[in-house]
Amino acid sequence: MNLREKIAAAVSLAIILTAAVFWVIQIRGVMEMLKMAYG
Amino acid sequence: MDVMSFFTWLEGSTLGHIAKSYGGVYAVAQTVHLASMALLGGTVLVTDLRLLNVALRDVPSNAVADGAHKWFKVALAIILLSGIFMVAGVAMKAYYNDFYWAKMAALAAGILFVFAVKRPLLKRDHSQIPGWLLKLVAVASITVWFTVAACGRWIGFS
C-alpha cells in the first residue's frame, strides 16, 4: 500500500467511526426523550 | 468579526432581507437547493454503489467515478450558493441550532474527503487499488453524505 492508500484507509475509518458515535448519541437522546414523554 | 457577529450581519444584509421578505424567492431557492441535493446524492450513490459492486457492474468503475464527479462539482456549487441565500434568511435561528452546526461539520468533512482523499485516489486505475479499500472509501462516502442530508432535515425538527 502506498501513502495515498494508507491515508484514504485511515480517513475513511475515522469518518465511519465518528459518524457511528454521533448517530448512537443522537438515537440514545431520542429514545431518552420518548421514555420521558411516554414512559 | 466573530461567528455570531457574522451571522447577525448576514441576517441584516440585503441577502437576508430578500430571503425573509420574499417567500416566493425563498421557495425557489429551497427547491433549487433540494434538487441539487438530489443530484449530488445521485452522483455519490452511483459512484459508491459501483465501487461496492452493487450497481452498474457492466460499466468500468473508473468511467462511472469520472463521469459522476463532474456533476458532483456542479451540484455542490449550486448547493453552496443556494444554501448561503437560505441561511441568510434564518441566520440567527441557524446559529443557535446544534444540527445546523452538525450539518456544517459533516459538509466540511465531506468536501475535504472528496477533494483531498477520494478523488485523488479514484483518479488512478481502480484495478491497481485494493478492492477492500475501494469499498471502505465508498462506505465512508455514503456515511458522510447521509449525515449531511439527515442533519439538514433534522434542523427543521429541532
N, CA and C atoms of all chains as a GROMACS GRO file, in nm:
protein
  591
    1MET      N    1   0.084  -0.121   0.000
    1MET     CA    2   0.000   0.000   0.000
    1MET      C    3   0.086   0.124   0.000
    2ASN      N    4   0.054   0.220  -0.089
    2ASN     CA    5   0.131   0.344  -0.088
    2ASN      C    6   0.070   0.443   0.014
    3LEU      N    7   0.133   0.558   0.026
    3LEU     CA    8   0.092   0.655   0.130
    3LEU      C    9  -0.052   0.704   0.106
    4ARG      N   10  -0.087   0.731  -0.020
    4ARG     CA   11  -0.222   0.781  -0.050
    4ARG      C   12  -0.329   0.679  -0.008
    5GLU      N   13  -0.300   0.552  -0.031
    5GLU     CA   14  -0.395   0.447   0.006
    5GLU      C   15  -0.406   0.435   0.158
    6LYS      N   16  -0.293   0.450   0.227
    6LYS     CA   17  -0.295   0.443   0.374
    6LYS      C   18  -0.376   0.560   0.431
    7ILE      N   19  -0.356   0.680   0.373
    7ILE     CA   20  -0.432   0.798   0.419
    7ILE      C   21  -0.582   0.778   0.394
    8ALA      N   22  -0.614   0.726   0.274
    8ALA     CA   23  -0.755   0.702   0.240
    8ALA      C   24  -0.819   0.604   0.337
    9ALA      N   25  -0.746   0.499   0.372
    9ALA     CA   26  -0.798   0.399   0.467
    9ALA      C   27  -0.819   0.461   0.605
   10ALA      N   28  -0.720   0.539   0.651
   10ALA     CA   29  -0.729   0.598   0.785
   10ALA      C   30  -0.843   0.701   0.792
   11VAL      N   31  -0.853   0.787   0.691
   11VAL     CA   32  -0.959   0.890   0.691
   11VAL      C   33  -1.097   0.825   0.680
   12SER      N   34  -1.109   0.722   0.596
   12SER     CA   35  -1.238   0.654   0.581
   12SER      C   36  -1.281   0.590   0.713
   13LEU      N   37  -1.188   0.523   0.779
   13LEU     CA   38  -1.219   0.462   0.908
   13LEU      C   39  -1.260   0.568   1.010
   14ALA      N   40  -1.187   0.680   1.012
   14ALA     CA   41  -1.218   0.788   1.107
   14ALA      C   42  -1.359   0.842   1.082
   15ILE      N   43  -1.396   0.860   0.956
   15ILE     CA   44  -1.530   0.912   0.922
   15ILE      C   45  -1.638   0.814   0.968
   16ILE      N   46  -1.617   0.685   0.940
   16ILE     CA   47  -1.718   0.585   0.976
   16ILE      C   48  -1.734   0.576   1.128
   17LEU      N   49  -1.622   0.576   1.200
   17LEU     CA   50  -1.629   0.565   1.347
   17LEU      C   51  -1.692   0.690   1.409
   18THR      N   52  -1.652   0.809   1.360
   18THR     CA   53  -1.709   0.935   1.413
   18THR      C   54  -1.860   0.939   1.388
   19ALA      N   55  -1.901   0.902   1.267
   19ALA     CA   56  -2.044   0.904   1.234
   19ALA      C   57  -2.119   0.803   1.320
   20ALA      N   58  -2.059   0.686   1.344
   20ALA     CA   59  -2.125   0.584   1.427
   20ALA      C   60  -2.148   0.637   1.568
   21VAL      N   61  -2.045   0.699   1.627
   21VAL     CA   62  -2.057   0.755   1.762
   21VAL      C   63  -2.164   0.865   1.764
   22PHE      N   64  -2.159   0.954   1.664
   22PHE     CA   65  -2.255   1.065   1.655
   22PHE      C   66  -2.399   1.013   1.651
   23TRP      N   67  -2.424   0.914   1.562
   23TRP     CA   68  -2.562   0.866   1.547
   23TRP      C   69  -2.608   0.784   1.666
   24VAL      N   70  -2.518   0.712   1.732
   24VAL     CA   71  -2.556   0.639   1.854
   24VAL      C   72  -2.599   0.739   1.961
   25ILE      N   73  -2.524   0.849   1.976
   25ILE     CA   74  -2.559   0.952   2.074
   25ILE      C   75  -2.696   1.013   2.041
   26GLN      N   76  -2.718   1.044   1.911
   26GLN     CA   77  -2.847   1.105   1.872
   26GLN      C   78  -2.964   1.011   1.897
   27ILE      N   79  -2.946   0.884   1.860
   27ILE     CA   80  -3.055   0.787   1.876
   27ILE      C   81  -3.085   0.764   2.025
   28ARG      N   82  -2.979   0.760   2.108
   28ARG     CA   83  -3.000   0.746   2.252
   28ARG      C   84  -3.078   0.866   2.307
   29GLY      N   85  -3.045   0.985   2.258
   29GLY     CA   86  -3.114   1.107   2.301
   29GLY      C   87  -3.262   1.102   2.267
   30VAL      N   88  -3.292   1.055   2.147
   30VAL     CA   89  -3.433   1.044   2.104
   30VAL      C   90  -3.506   0.941   2.190
   31MET      N   91  -3.438   0.827   2.217
   31MET     CA   92  -3.501   0.722   2.298
   31MET      C   93  -3.528   0.771   2.440
   32GLU      N   94  -3.434   0.849   2.496
   32GLU     CA   95  -3.450   0.904   2.630
   32GLU      C   96  -3.569   1.001   2.634
   33MET      N   97  -3.579   1.083   2.528
   33MET     CA   98  -3.690   1.178   2.521
   33MET      C   99  -3.824   1.106   2.509
   34LEU      N  100  -3.827   1.000   2.430
   34LEU     CA  101  -3.951   0.923   2.415
   34LEU      C  102  -3.991   0.855   2.545
   35LYS      N  103  -3.888   0.808   2.622
   35LYS     CA  104  -3.917   0.745   2.752
   35LYS      C  105  -3.976   0.848   2.848
   36MET      N  106  -3.919   0.971   2.847
   36MET     CA  107  -3.969   1.076   2.936
   36MET      C  108  -4.111   1.115   2.898
   37ALA      N  109  -4.141   1.114   2.768
   37ALA     CA  110  -4.272   1.157   2.721
   37ALA      C  111  -4.378   1.050   2.741
   38TYR      N  112  -4.342   0.925   2.713
   38TYR     CA  113  -4.444   0.818   2.713
   38TYR      C  114  -4.419   0.708   2.816
   39GLY      N  115  -4.308   0.718   2.891
   39GLY     CA  116  -4.279   0.620   2.995
   39GLY      C  117  -4.217   0.492   2.942
   40MET      N  118  -1.411   3.994   1.329
   40MET     CA  119  -1.554   3.960   1.335
   40MET      C  120  -1.568   3.813   1.379
   41ASP      N  121  -1.637   3.790   1.493
   41ASP     CA  122  -1.655   3.652   1.535
   41ASP      C  123  -1.774   3.590   1.461
   42VAL      N  124  -1.800   3.463   1.489
   42VAL     CA  125  -1.903   3.390   1.413
   42VAL      C  126  -2.041   3.450   1.436
   43MET      N  127  -2.070   3.484   1.563
   43MET     CA  128  -2.204   3.538   1.592
   43MET      C  129  -2.225   3.673   1.523
   44SER      N  130  -2.122   3.757   1.524
   44SER     CA  131  -2.132   3.888   1.457
   44SER      C  132  -2.157   3.868   1.308
   45PHE      N  133  -2.090   3.767   1.250
   45PHE     CA  134  -2.109   3.740   1.108
   45PHE      C  135  -2.253   3.700   1.078
   46PHE      N  136  -2.310   3.613   1.164
   46PHE     CA  137  -2.448   3.569   1.141
   46PHE      C  138  -2.547   3.684   1.162
   47THR      N  139  -2.518   3.770   1.261
   47THR     CA  140  -2.603   3.888   1.283
   47THR      C  141  -2.598   3.978   1.160
   48TRP      N  142  -2.477   4.001   1.110
   48TRP     CA  143  -2.461   4.084   0.990
   48TRP      C  144  -2.533   4.021   0.869
   49LEU      N  145  -2.519   3.887   0.856
   49LEU     CA  146  -2.578   3.816   0.742
   49LEU      C  147  -2.730   3.831   0.741
   50GLU      N  148  -2.792   3.819   0.860
   50GLU     CA  149  -2.938   3.828   0.865
   50GLU      C  150  -2.986   3.970   0.834
   51GLY      N  151  -2.904   4.070   0.868
   51GLY     CA  152  -2.941   4.209   0.841
   51GLY      C  153  -2.899   4.258   0.703
   52SER      N  154  -2.830   4.174   0.630
   52SER     CA  155  -2.779   4.215   0.497
   52SER      C  156  -2.892   4.216   0.394
   53THR      N  157  -2.863   4.267   0.275
   53THR     CA  158  -2.962   4.270   0.167
   53THR      C  159  -3.010   4.128   0.135
   54LEU      N  160  -2.915   4.035   0.135
   54LEU     CA  161  -2.948   3.894   0.108
   54LEU      C  162  -3.048   3.842   0.211
   55GLY      N  163  -3.021   3.872   0.339
   55GLY     CA  164  -3.110   3.829   0.447
   55GLY      C  165  -3.247   3.893   0.434
   56HIS      N  166  -3.247   4.021   0.395
   56HIS     CA  167  -3.374   4.093   0.378
   56HIS      C  168  -3.457   4.030   0.266
   57ILE      N  169  -3.394   4.000   0.153
   57ILE     CA  170  -3.465   3.938   0.040
   57ILE      C  171  -3.519   3.800   0.081
   58ALA      N  172  -3.433   3.720   0.149
   58ALA     CA  173  -3.474   3.584   0.188
   58ALA      C  174  -3.592   3.587   0.284
   59LYS      N  175  -3.594   3.689   0.374
   59LYS     CA  176  -3.702   3.696   0.473
   59LYS      C  177  -3.830   3.757   0.416
   60SER      N  178  -3.814   3.851   0.325
   60SER     CA  179  -3.929   3.929   0.279
   60SER      C  180  -4.002   3.869   0.160
   61TYR      N  181  -3.933   3.791   0.078
   61TYR     CA  182  -3.995   3.740  -0.044
   61TYR      C  183  -4.004   3.587  -0.037
   62GLY      N  184  -4.119   3.541   0.011
   62GLY     CA  185  -4.140   3.397   0.029
   62GLY      C  186  -4.123   3.318  -0.099
   63GLY      N  187  -4.167   3.377  -0.211
   63GLY     CA  188  -4.156   3.307  -0.339
   63GLY      C  189  -4.012   3.284  -0.379
   64VAL      N  190  -3.928   3.386  -0.355
   64VAL     CA  191  -3.785   3.374  -0.389
   64VAL      C  192  -3.721   3.267  -0.302
   65TYR      N  193  -3.758   3.268  -0.171
   65TYR     CA  194  -3.703   3.168  -0.078
   65TYR      C  195  -3.744   3.027  -0.120
   66ALA      N  196  -3.872   3.015  -0.161
   66ALA     CA  197  -3.923   2.884  -0.203
   66ALA      C  198  -3.848   2.832  -0.326
   67VAL      N  199  -3.821   2.922  -0.421
   67VAL     CA  200  -3.747   2.882  -0.541
   67VAL      C  201  -3.605   2.838  -0.504
   68ALA      N  202  -3.540   2.917  -0.414
   68ALA     CA  203  -3.404   2.884  -0.370
   68ALA      C  204  -3.403   2.748  -0.300
   69GLN      N  205  -3.505   2.723  -0.218
   69GLN     CA  206  -3.513   2.595  -0.146
   69GLN      C  207  -3.534   2.479  -0.244
   70THR      N  208  -3.616   2.503  -0.346
   70THR     CA  209  -3.640   2.399  -0.447
   70THR      C  210  -3.511   2.367  -0.522
   71VAL      N  211  -3.438   2.472  -0.560
   71VAL     CA  212  -3.310   2.453  -0.630
   71VAL      C  213  -3.212   2.379  -0.539
   72HIS      N  214  -3.210   2.417  -0.410
   72HIS     CA  215  -3.122   2.354  -0.311
   72HIS      C  216  -3.152   2.204  -0.302
   73LEU      N  217  -3.280   2.170  -0.291
   73LEU     CA  218  -3.319   2.029  -0.276
   73LEU      C  219  -3.294   1.950  -0.405
   74ALA      N  220  -3.320   2.013  -0.521
   74ALA     CA  221  -3.296   1.944  -0.648
   74ALA      C  222  -3.146   1.917  -0.665
   75SER      N  223  -3.064   2.014  -0.625
   75SER     CA  224  -2.919   1.995  -0.634
   75SER      C  225  -2.871   1.888  -0.537
   76MET      N  226  -2.937   1.883  -0.419
   76MET     CA  227  -2.902   1.777  -0.323
   76MET      C  228  -2.934   1.640  -0.380
   77ALA      N  229  -3.046   1.632  -0.454
   77ALA     CA  230  -3.083   1.505  -0.518
   77ALA      C  231  -2.977   1.467  -0.621
   78LEU      N  232  -2.931   1.567  -0.698
   78LEU     CA  233  -2.826   1.541  -0.798
   78LEU      C  234  -2.696   1.496  -0.730
   79LEU      N  235  -2.659   1.568  -0.623
   79LEU     CA  236  -2.536   1.533  -0.551
   79LEU      C  237  -2.547   1.392  -0.492
   80GLY      N  238  -2.662   1.364  -0.430
   80GLY     CA  239  -2.684   1.231  -0.372
   80GLY      C  240  -2.679   1.123  -0.479
   81GLY      N  241  -2.732   1.155  -0.596
   81GLY     CA  242  -2.730   1.060  -0.706
   81GLY      C  243  -2.588   1.029  -0.752
   82THR      N  244  -2.506   1.134  -0.764
   82THR     CA  245  -2.368   1.112  -0.809
   82THR      C  246  -2.288   1.033  -0.704
   83VAL      N  247  -2.315   1.063  -0.577
   83VAL     CA  248  -2.246   0.990  -0.469
   83VAL      C  249  -2.288   0.843  -0.470
   84LEU      N  250  -2.419   0.819  -0.479
   84LEU     CA  251  -2.467   0.680  -0.474
   84LEU      C  252  -2.423   0.599  -0.594
   85VAL      N  253  -2.430   0.661  -0.714
   85VAL     CA  254  -2.394   0.584  -0.834
   85VAL      C  255  -2.244   0.546  -0.830
   86THR      N  256  -2.161   0.639  -0.782
   86THR     CA  257  -2.018   0.610  -0.771
   86THR      C  258  -1.991   0.505  -0.664
   87ASP      N  259  -2.051   0.527  -0.546
   87ASP     CA  260  -2.019   0.439  -0.433
   87ASP      C  261  -2.080   0.300  -0.447
   88LEU      N  262  -2.200   0.293  -0.504
   88LEU     CA  263  -2.260   0.160  -0.526
   88LEU      C  264  -2.183   0.083  -0.633
   89ARG      N  265  -2.125   0.156  -0.729
   89ARG     CA  266  -2.039   0.089  -0.828
   89ARG      C  267  -1.912   0.037  -0.760
   90LEU      N  268  -1.853   0.119  -0.672
   90LEU     CA  269  -1.732   0.076  -0.601
   90LEU      C  270  -1.761  -0.045  -0.511
   91LEU      N  271  -1.884  -0.052  -0.461
   91LEU     CA  272  -1.924  -0.165  -0.376
   91LEU      C  273  -1.969  -0.286  -0.459
   92ASN      N  274  -1.963  -0.270  -0.593
   92ASN     CA  275  -2.005  -0.378  -0.685
   92ASN      C  276  -2.152  -0.412  -0.672
   93VAL      N  277  -2.233  -0.312  -0.642
   93VAL     CA  278  -2.377  -0.335  -0.627
   93VAL      C  279  -2.452  -0.292  -0.754
   94ALA      N  280  -2.410  -0.178  -0.812
   94ALA     CA  281  -2.482  -0.124  -0.928
   94ALA      C  282  -2.386  -0.103  -1.045
   95LEU      N  283  -2.442  -0.101  -1.165
   95LEU     CA  284  -2.367  -0.072  -1.288
   95LEU      C  285  -2.241  -0.157  -1.303
   96ARG      N  286  -2.253  -0.285  -1.272
   96ARG     CA  287  -2.135  -0.372  -1.271
   96ARG      C  288  -2.077  -0.395  -1.411
   97ASP      N  289  -2.159  -0.366  -1.514
   97ASP     CA  290  -2.109  -0.385  -1.651
   97ASP      C  291  -2.037  -0.261  -1.704
   98VAL      N  292  -2.028  -0.155  -1.622
   98VAL     CA  293  -1.958  -0.032  -1.663
   98VAL      C  294  -1.830  -0.021  -1.580
   99PRO      N  295  -1.716   0.012  -1.642
   99PRO     CA  296  -1.593   0.026  -1.563
   99PRO      C  297  -1.609   0.132  -1.453
  100SER      N  298  -1.563   0.100  -1.332
  100SER     CA  299  -1.583   0.194  -1.219
  100SER      C  300  -1.509   0.325  -1.240
  101ASN      N  301  -1.397   0.323  -1.314
  101ASN     CA  302  -1.326   0.448  -1.345
  101ASN      C  303  -1.416   0.543  -1.425
  102ALA      N  304  -1.488   0.487  -1.523
  102ALA     CA  305  -1.576   0.568  -1.608
  102ALA      C  306  -1.691   0.626  -1.527
  103VAL      N  307  -1.748   0.544  -1.437
  103VAL     CA  308  -1.858   0.590  -1.352
  103VAL      C  309  -1.810   0.703  -1.260
  104ALA      N  310  -1.696   0.682  -1.194
  104ALA     CA  311  -1.644   0.781  -1.098
  104ALA      C  312  -1.609   0.912  -1.169
  105ASP      N  313  -1.544   0.903  -1.287
  105ASP     CA  314  -1.506   1.025  -1.360
  105ASP      C  315  -1.629   1.102  -1.407
  106GLY      N  316  -1.726   1.031  -1.463
  106GLY     CA  317  -1.847   1.097  -1.514
  106GLY      C  318  -1.928   1.160  -1.402
  107ALA      N  319  -1.943   1.088  -1.292
  107ALA     CA  320  -2.025   1.137  -1.181
  107ALA      C  321  -1.959   1.257  -1.111
  108HIS      N  322  -1.825   1.259  -1.107
  108HIS     CA  323  -1.757   1.366  -1.034
  108HIS      C  324  -1.782   1.503  -1.096
  109LYS      N  325  -1.796   1.507  -1.229
  109LYS     CA  326  -1.824   1.636  -1.297
  109LYS      C  327  -1.957   1.693  -1.247
  110TRP      N  328  -2.058   1.608  -1.239
  110TRP     CA  329  -2.191   1.654  -1.193
  110TRP      C  330  -2.192   1.678  -1.043
  111PHE      N  331  -2.108   1.606  -0.969
  111PHE     CA  332  -2.095   1.630  -0.825
  111PHE      C  333  -2.050   1.774  -0.801
  112LYS      N  334  -1.951   1.820  -0.880
  112LYS     CA  335  -1.900   1.957  -0.862
  112LYS      C  336  -2.006   2.061  -0.896
  113VAL      N  337  -2.084   2.036  -1.002
  113VAL     CA  338  -2.193   2.128  -1.040
  113VAL      C  339  -2.295   2.135  -0.927
  114ALA      N  340  -2.338   2.018  -0.878
  114ALA     CA  341  -2.439   2.012  -0.771
  114ALA      C  342  -2.389   2.081  -0.645
  115LEU      N  343  -2.263   2.057  -0.609
  115LEU     CA  344  -2.207   2.116  -0.487
  115LEU      C  345  -2.204   2.268  -0.496
  116ALA      N  346  -2.166   2.322  -0.612
  116ALA     CA  347  -2.160   2.467  -0.630
  116ALA      C  348  -2.299   2.528  -0.613
  117ILE      N  349  -2.401   2.466  -0.673
  117ILE     CA  350  -2.538   2.519  -0.662
  117ILE      C  351  -2.589   2.507  -0.519
  118ILE      N  352  -2.556   2.395  -0.454
  118ILE     CA  353  -2.598   2.375  -0.314
  118ILE      C  354  -2.538   2.484  -0.224
  119LEU      N  355  -2.410   2.513  -0.243
  119LEU     CA  356  -2.344   2.613  -0.157
  119LEU      C  357  -2.405   2.752  -0.180
  120LEU      N  358  -2.428   2.789  -0.307
  120LEU     CA  359  -2.484   2.921  -0.337
  120LEU      C  360  -2.626   2.935  -0.283
  121SER      N  361  -2.711   2.835  -0.310
  121SER     CA  362  -2.849   2.843  -0.261
  121SER      C  363  -2.854   2.830  -0.109
  122GLY      N  364  -2.761   2.754  -0.052
  122GLY     CA  365  -2.756   2.738   0.093
  122GLY      C  366  -2.719   2.868   0.164
  123ILE      N  367  -2.626   2.942   0.107
  123ILE     CA  368  -2.589   3.072   0.167
  123ILE      C  369  -2.708   3.167   0.166
  124PHE      N  370  -2.782   3.168   0.054
  124PHE     CA  371  -2.902   3.252   0.045
  124PHE      C  372  -3.004   3.210   0.151
  125MET      N  373  -3.028   3.078   0.162
  125MET     CA  374  -3.129   3.030   0.255
  125MET      C  375  -3.094   3.060   0.400
  126VAL      N  376  -2.967   3.040   0.436
  126VAL     CA  377  -2.929   3.063   0.576
  126VAL      C  378  -2.932   3.213   0.610
  127ALA      N  379  -2.916   3.298   0.509
  127ALA     CA  380  -2.920   3.442   0.534
  127ALA      C  381  -3.056   3.484   0.591
  128GLY      N  382  -3.162   3.414   0.549
  128GLY     CA  383  -3.296   3.449   0.597
  128GLY      C  384  -3.324   3.404   0.739
  129VAL      N  385  -3.250   3.305   0.786
  129VAL     CA  386  -3.274   3.250   0.921
  129VAL      C  387  -3.141   3.236   0.996
  130ALA      N  388  -3.054   3.334   0.976
  130ALA     CA  389  -2.916   3.322   1.025
  130ALA      C  390  -2.908   3.300   1.176
  131MET      N  391  -2.984   3.378   1.253
  131MET     CA  392  -2.973   3.365   1.399
  131MET      C  393  -3.035   3.234   1.449
  132LYS      N  394  -3.145   3.193   1.383
  132LYS     CA  395  -3.207   3.065   1.417
  132LYS      C  396  -3.107   2.951   1.390
  133ALA      N  397  -3.037   2.961   1.278
  133ALA     CA  398  -2.939   2.859   1.242
  133ALA      C  399  -2.822   2.861   1.341
  134TYR      N  400  -2.781   2.980   1.380
  134TYR     CA  401  -2.665   2.994   1.470
  134TYR      C  402  -2.688   2.918   1.602
  135TYR      N  403  -2.813   2.922   1.652
  135TYR     CA  404  -2.842   2.857   1.780
  135TYR      C  405  -2.891   2.712   1.765
  136ASN      N  406  -2.886   2.660   1.642
  136ASN     CA  407  -2.933   2.523   1.618
  136ASN      C  408  -2.814   2.427   1.610
  137ASP      N  409  -2.809   2.329   1.701
  137ASP     CA  410  -2.697   2.234   1.705
  137ASP      C  411  -2.684   2.155   1.575
  138PHE      N  412  -2.800   2.121   1.516
  138PHE     CA  413  -2.795   2.037   1.395
  138PHE      C  414  -2.746   2.115   1.273
  139TYR      N  415  -2.763   2.247   1.276
  139TYR     CA  416  -2.706   2.328   1.168
  139TYR      C  417  -2.553   2.313   1.171
  140TRP      N  418  -2.496   2.320   1.292
  140TRP     CA  419  -2.351   2.308   1.304
  140TRP      C  420  -2.302   2.166   1.278
  141ALA      N  421  -2.386   2.067   1.316
  141ALA     CA  422  -2.351   1.928   1.284
  141ALA      C  423  -2.348   1.910   1.132
  142LYS      N  424  -2.449   1.970   1.064
  142LYS     CA  425  -2.453   1.960   0.918
  142LYS      C  426  -2.331   2.028   0.855
  143MET      N  427  -2.296   2.147   0.907
  143MET     CA  428  -2.181   2.219   0.851
  143MET      C  429  -2.051   2.141   0.872
  144ALA      N  430  -2.038   2.078   0.990
  144ALA     CA  431  -1.918   1.999   1.018
  144ALA      C  432  -1.911   1.879   0.924
  145ALA      N  433  -2.027   1.812   0.904
  145ALA     CA  434  -2.031   1.696   0.814
  145ALA      C  435  -2.005   1.740   0.670
  146LEU      N  436  -2.060   1.856   0.632
  146LEU     CA  437  -2.040   1.908   0.496
  146LEU      C  438  -1.892   1.938   0.471
  147ALA      N  439  -1.828   2.003   0.570
  147ALA     CA  440  -1.685   2.034   0.557
  147ALA      C  441  -1.604   1.905   0.546
  148ALA      N  442  -1.641   1.806   0.630
  148ALA     CA  443  -1.570   1.677   0.626
  148ALA      C  444  -1.592   1.610   0.490
  149GLY      N  445  -1.715   1.617   0.439
  149GLY     CA  446  -1.747   1.555   0.311
  149GLY      C  447  -1.671   1.619   0.196
  150ILE      N  448  -1.666   1.751   0.194
  150ILE     CA  449  -1.595   1.822   0.087
  150ILE      C  450  -1.445   1.790   0.092
  151LEU      N  451  -1.388   1.796   0.213
  151LEU     CA  452  -1.246   1.763   0.228
  151LEU      C  453  -1.218   1.619   0.187
  152PHE      N  454  -1.308   1.529   0.228
  152PHE     CA  455  -1.290   1.387   0.196
  152PHE      C  456  -1.291   1.365   0.044
  153VAL      N  457  -1.386   1.430  -0.024
  153VAL     CA  458  -1.398   1.410  -0.169
  153VAL      C  459  -1.275   1.465  -0.242
  154PHE      N  460  -1.238   1.591  -0.210
  154PHE     CA  461  -1.134   1.657  -0.290
  154PHE      C  462  -0.991   1.625  -0.246
  155ALA      N  463  -0.974   1.585  -0.119
  155ALA     CA  464  -0.837   1.558  -0.071
  155ALA      C  465  -0.806   1.409  -0.062
  156VAL      N  466  -0.911   1.325  -0.054
  156VAL     CA  467  -0.886   1.182  -0.034
  156VAL      C  468  -0.946   1.096  -0.146
  157LYS      N  469  -1.079   1.107  -0.162
  157LYS     CA  470  -1.147   1.014  -0.253
  157LYS      C  471  -1.110   1.036  -0.399
  158ARG      N  472  -1.121   1.162  -0.444
  158ARG     CA  473  -1.095   1.190  -0.586
  158ARG      C  474  -0.951   1.161  -0.627
  159PRO      N  475  -0.851   1.208  -0.547
  159PRO     CA  476  -0.712   1.174  -0.585
  159PRO      C  477  -0.689   1.023  -0.592
  160LEU      N  478  -0.756   0.947  -0.504
  160LEU     CA  479  -0.741   0.801  -0.506
  160LEU      C  480  -0.807   0.741  -0.630
  161LEU      N  481  -0.930   0.788  -0.660
  161LEU     CA  482  -1.008   0.727  -0.769
  161LEU      C  483  -0.963   0.772  -0.908
  162LYS      N  484  -0.874   0.872  -0.915
  162LYS     CA  485  -0.820   0.914  -1.045
  162LYS      C  486  -0.734   0.803  -1.105
  163ARG      N  487  -0.678   0.721  -1.015
  163ARG     CA  488  -0.592   0.612  -1.062
  163ARG      C  489  -0.676   0.497  -1.118
  164ASP      N  490  -0.609   0.405  -1.186
  164ASP     CA  491  -0.676   0.286  -1.236
  164ASP      C  492  -0.726   0.204  -1.117
  165HIS      N  493  -0.857   0.180  -1.111
  165HIS     CA  494  -0.915   0.114  -0.994
  165HIS      C  495  -0.866  -0.031  -0.976
  166SER      N  496  -0.822  -0.090  -1.087
  166SER     CA  497  -0.776  -0.229  -1.075
  166SER      C  498  -0.642  -0.236  -0.999
  167GLN      N  499  -0.577  -0.120  -0.985
  167GLN     CA  500  -0.449  -0.116  -0.911
  167GLN      C  501  -0.470  -0.087  -0.762
  168ILE      N  502  -0.595  -0.061  -0.724
  168ILE     CA  503  -0.626  -0.026  -0.583
  168ILE      C  504  -0.691  -0.150  -0.517
  169PRO      N  505  -0.652  -0.183  -0.393
  169PRO     CA  506  -0.714  -0.299  -0.327
  169PRO      C  507  -0.866  -0.285  -0.320
  170GLY      N  508  -0.935  -0.395  -0.349
  170GLY     CA  509  -1.082  -0.392  -0.351
  170GLY      C  510  -1.143  -0.350  -0.219
  171TRP      N  511  -1.086  -0.397  -0.108
  171TRP     CA  512  -1.139  -0.363   0.024
  171TRP      C  513  -1.129  -0.212   0.050
  172LEU      N  514  -1.023  -0.149  -0.004
  172LEU     CA  515  -1.005  -0.005   0.017
  172LEU      C  516  -1.112   0.074  -0.061
  173LEU      N  517  -1.139   0.031  -0.185
  173LEU     CA  518  -1.244   0.096  -0.264
  173LEU      C  519  -1.378   0.087  -0.191
  174LYS      N  520  -1.405  -0.029  -0.132
  174LYS     CA  521  -1.531  -0.049  -0.060
  174LYS      C  522  -1.535   0.035   0.068
  175LEU      N  523  -1.422   0.041   0.138
  175LEU     CA  524  -1.415   0.122   0.261
  175LEU      C  525  -1.439   0.270   0.231
  176VAL      N  526  -1.377   0.319   0.123
  176VAL     CA  527  -1.394   0.459   0.082
  176VAL      C  528  -1.540   0.485   0.043
  177ALA      N  529  -1.602   0.388  -0.024
  177ALA     CA  530  -1.742   0.402  -0.066
  177ALA      C  531  -1.834   0.410   0.057
  178VAL      N  532  -1.810   0.325   0.156
  178VAL     CA  533  -1.894   0.325   0.278
  178VAL      C  534  -1.876   0.458   0.352
  179ALA      N  535  -1.750   0.506   0.363
  179ALA     CA  536  -1.724   0.634   0.431
  179ALA      C  537  -1.794   0.747   0.357
  180SER      N  538  -1.791   0.744   0.225
  180SER     CA  539  -1.854   0.848   0.144
  180SER      C  540  -2.005   0.850   0.164
  181ILE      N  541  -2.068   0.732   0.156
  181ILE     CA  542  -2.213   0.725   0.178
  181ILE      C  543  -2.246   0.774   0.320
  182THR      N  544  -2.163   0.733   0.417
  182THR     CA  545  -2.187   0.772   0.558
  182THR      C  546  -2.183   0.922   0.576
  183VAL      N  547  -2.081   0.987   0.522
  183VAL     CA  548  -2.065   1.131   0.546
  183VAL      C  549  -2.176   1.210   0.476
  184TRP      N  550  -2.215   1.170   0.353
  184TRP     CA  551  -2.319   1.246   0.283
  184TRP      C  552  -2.458   1.214   0.339
  185PHE      N  553  -2.477   1.092   0.392
  185PHE     CA  554  -2.602   1.062   0.462
  185PHE      C  555  -2.614   1.153   0.585
  186THR      N  556  -2.502   1.170   0.657
  186THR     CA  557  -2.503   1.254   0.778
  186THR      C  558  -2.536   1.399   0.743
  187VAL      N  559  -2.479   1.449   0.632
  187VAL     CA  560  -2.509   1.587   0.588
  187VAL      C  561  -2.660   1.601   0.563
  188ALA      N  562  -2.716   1.507   0.485
  188ALA     CA  563  -2.858   1.516   0.448
  188ALA      C  564  -2.948   1.500   0.571
  189ALA      N  565  -2.917   1.402   0.656
  189ALA     CA  566  -3.001   1.376   0.772
  189ALA      C  567  -2.997   1.493   0.871
  190CYS      N  568  -2.878   1.549   0.894
  190CYS     CA  569  -2.868   1.665   0.984
  190CYS      C  570  -2.943   1.784   0.924
  191GLY      N  571  -2.938   1.797   0.792
  191GLY     CA  572  -3.011   1.905   0.725
  191GLY      C  573  -3.160   1.894   0.749
  192ARG      N  574  -3.214   1.773   0.739
  192ARG     CA  575  -3.357   1.754   0.766
  192ARG      C  576  -3.387   1.777   0.913
  193TRP      N  577  -3.294   1.733   1.000
  193TRP     CA  578  -3.317   1.743   1.145
  193TRP      C  579  -3.322   1.889   1.191
  194ILE      N  580  -3.258   1.979   1.117
  194ILE     CA  581  -3.263   2.122   1.152
  194ILE      C  582  -3.410   2.166   1.162
  195GLY      N  583  -3.491   2.117   1.069
  195GLY     CA  584  -3.631   2.157   1.065
  195GLY      C  585  -3.715   2.102   1.179
  196PHE      N  586  -3.665   2.002   1.249
  196PHE     CA  587  -3.742   1.939   1.356
  196PHE      C  588  -3.682   1.964   1.494
  197SER      N  589  -3.579   2.047   1.504
  197SER     CA  590  -3.515   2.069   1.635
  197SER      C  591  -3.528   2.214   1.679
   0.00000   0.00000   0.00000
